[in-house]
Amino acid sequence: MRQTVGKFEKVSFGQFVKGAEKAGFTGDVQAAYEAIVLPERATAGSAGYDFCMPYDIRIAPGQSVLVATGIRVKMDPAYVFLLFPRSSLGFKYRLRLDNTVGVIDSDYYQADNEGHIFARMTNESDGKMLELSAGQAFMQGIFVPFGISEDDDVSTKRTGGFGSTDRKE
């Protein structure tokens, strides 16, 4: 039996509204929030948990979009959650995450933005419009254990959201 190391949750409606505004979403936010599907593995042998679109988007060739997933993950502090585009979208549309691999630390769950997971993606295809519908899988996340160095003595606590750990107060 495999060890369970995390649990997915929806962010609050208020946080999703903020995230959707940040992402430039102008549709029905309530309907998008209600359409959020918690990530699941497609098969018993799948390592990745599929993230589904909460709303419809179109990504033109060369265009980048920000997606507010409405998802957060609580996990064992000895794990990190890594995000990748779905393989099929990478092959067909050269879809990529703009930061190459999304890294979600366990303490991101407690961030000011409720640990809301966002994805900025770019369609790098030659002339293929990418249309993703609400409920369609577009990204996958994998729980990965990690170690720390023998001389590690970090005690700083996260407060901010994405990109906050390199800001000095």
SVG drawing of the C-alpha trace seen along z (x, -y; Angstrom):
<svg xmlns="http://www.w3.org/2000/svg" viewBox="-22 -45 48 47">
<polyline fill="none" stroke="black" stroke-width="0.4" points="0.0,0.0 1.3,-3.4 1.7,-6.2 -0.7,-9.1 1.2,-12.4 -1.3,-15.1 -4.8,-16.3 -6.3,-18.6 -8.8,-21.3 -10.6,-24.2 -9.5,-27.7 -12.2,-29.9 -14.6,-31.6 -13.1,-35.0 -9.6,-33.8 -10.7,-32.3 -12.3,-35.6 -9.0,-37.4 -7.1,-34.8 -9.5,-34.8 -9.2,-38.6 -5.4,-38.3 -5.6,-35.8 -7.8,-38.1 -10.8,-35.8 -14.0,-37.8 -16.6,-35.0 -19.0,-33.8 -16.7,-33.4 -19.4,-31.6 -19.9,-29.0 -16.1,-28.5 -15.7,-28.0 -18.5,-25.4 -16.8,-23.7 -13.5,-23.2 -12.6,-19.5 -10.1,-18.3 -7.0,-16.7 -7.2,-12.9 -5.0,-10.2 -6.3,-8.8 -5.3,-5.2 -4.0,-3.2 -0.5,-3.3 -0.5,-7.0 2.0,-9.1 0.5,-12.4 -2.6,-14.0 -4.5,-15.7 -5.5,-19.4 -8.6,-20.3 -9.5,-23.7 -12.1,-25.5 -13.2,-27.6 -12.7,-27.7 -9.6,-29.3 -8.0,-29.8 -4.3,-30.1 -3.1,-31.4 0.4,-30.4 3.0,-32.3 0.5,-33.5 0.9,-33.0 -2.0,-32.8 -2.4,-32.6 -4.8,-30.1 -6.3,-30.3 -6.9,-26.6 -8.8,-27.2 -6.8,-24.3 -4.5,-24.2 -2.7,-21.2 -1.9,-20.3 1.0,-17.8 3.6,-16.1 6.5,-18.6 9.0,-15.9 7.4,-16.2 7.2,-18.8 4.5,-18.9 5.9,-19.3 3.7,-20.5 4.2,-19.7 2.0,-20.2 0.1,-17.1 2.3,-15.2 -0.2,-15.2 -0.5,-19.0 3.3,-19.3 3.6,-17.1 0.7,-18.5 1.0,-22.2 4.4,-22.5 2.5,-23.7 4.9,-24.6 4.7,-26.0 6.5,-29.4 8.6,-28.4 9.4,-25.0 8.4,-23.0 6.0,-24.3 7.4,-23.8 4.8,-23.8 6.4,-23.6 4.4,-22.2 4.3,-25.6 2.7,-27.3 -0.6,-25.9 -0.4,-28.5 0.5,-31.4 -1.5,-34.7 -3.3,-33.5 -4.4,-30.2 -1.8,-28.3 -3.8,-29.0 -2.0,-27.1 -1.7,-29.1 -0.2,-28.0 1.2,-30.4 1.4,-28.5 2.6,-29.3 1.4,-27.7 4.7,-27.4 3.1,-25.6 3.4,-26.8 0.0,-28.1 -2.2,-25.8 -4.8,-27.5 -5.2,-25.6 -8.7,-25.5 -9.1,-24.1 -12.6,-23.5 -13.8,-23.6 -13.1,-20.2 -10.4,-19.3 -7.0,-18.1 -4.1,-20.4 -1.5,-19.9 -0.3,-17.2 1.3,-17.2 3.5,-14.7 4.4,-14.3 8.1,-13.9 10.1,-13.3 13.1,-15.5 15.9,-15.7 17.7,-18.5 21.4,-19.1 23.1,-18.1 23.9,-21.7 20.4,-23.1 19.2,-25.5 16.4,-27.4 13.6,-28.5 12.0,-31.3 8.3,-30.9 6.5,-31.7 3.9,-34.4 3.5,-35.5 2.3,-33.6 4.1,-32.9 7.6,-34.3 7.6,-35.5 10.5,-33.4 13.2,-35.5 11.8,-38.8 13.6,-40.3 11.6,-42.2"/>
</svg>
